[in-house]
Amino acid sequence: MNQQVFVAKLIEQVRRVAERPAMYLGNVTTASALSFRGGIYCACSALGITLTLKICSQAANSRGWEYGSSGGVNPMREHGLTEEQIVQELLLNDIKMLELVAAGLEA
């Protein structure tokens, strides 16, 4: 499978998870979402797709957050988001991140 096809399939899967997080994550917590994100990073790495700090930061910034060591969770908590809202933001951020990767692969 080429990288463009893989990233497109991964975007669709993360969209499904965002629509029904409890079905895919079990407990809808930041820990489960960050663990899921780790799986995304591992899958991309296994296929030679680098998720750079620049891409991660661009994705977070486009959604109004700063990307940091907490994966962006701490600022979301400081803004009063619930666990479920944070999970949703993390998943939407992951979609944006993958869209940026896909755009780079097309270039």
N, C-alpha and C positions, 0 to 999 in steps of 0.2 A: 504494500500500500504506500503510495507516495505521500509526502508530508502534507500537501494541500488537502488531499482527500481525508487524511487522518484528522487534521485540525477541524475541517468542516464537520466530520462525524462527532468529534469531541465537543464542539460548540452545541450541536443538537442535543447531545446527551446532557450537558450541563443545563441547558434550557429545560429539559424534562425534570431534572432534579430541582431546579428553581420553582417549577410549577407544583411539584409534590414532594417537598423536602422530607417529610416524615416517612414517606414510602422508601426513599433511598438512603436517608441518613439514620433512620431510627429515631434517636433522641435529637431533636432540633436544637442543637447547642453550638456555640462557637467552636468548641473542641471538635465536634463531629464535622463541622464545615471546614475547619483548618486541616483535619485529617484527610478529608476528601480532596482539598486543595493539594495536599502533599502527593496524593495519587496522581493528580493532573500533572504536577511537576515531574514525577517519576516517569510517567508515560511519555511525556514530551522528551525528556532526557534520553530515554531508551531509543527514541526514534531520531535523535540528533537535533531536536528542536530546543534551542536555548531560550529560556524565559529570563531575559536580562533584567537587571534592576531598573533600567530605563523603561522597558515595556511595562513592568509591574507598576512603576511610579506613574507613568502616563495613564494607565487604566484607572488607578485609584484617583488621580487628580481629575480625570474626566468626570468622575462621579462625585467630586467635591471632597475627597479624602486624601490624607497623606499616607503613603505606603511606608511602613516602618517595621521594626523587629516584631511587633505584635501582629503583623499582617493587616494592620489598619483597625484592629478591634478596639484598642484603647480610646482613640478619638471618637469612635462610634458610641462607646459606653459613656464618655464624657458628654456627648450630645443627648444622652438619655434614651438611646434606642434600646428596645427590648432584645432579648436573645434571638427571638424569631426574626426581628427586623435586621439585626446584625447578620444573621445567616443569609437572609435574602440579599443584603448589600454585598456580602462576600461572594455569593454566587453570581450576582449581576456583574460584579467587578471581574470575576474570572471569565465570564463571557466576553466582556470588553477586552480583557487581556488577550484572549484567544483570537478575537477579531483583529487586533493589532498585529498579532503574529501572522494571521492569514493574509493580511494586507501586505506584510513584508515578504511573504513567500510569493505573492503574485507579482511583485515588482521586479 
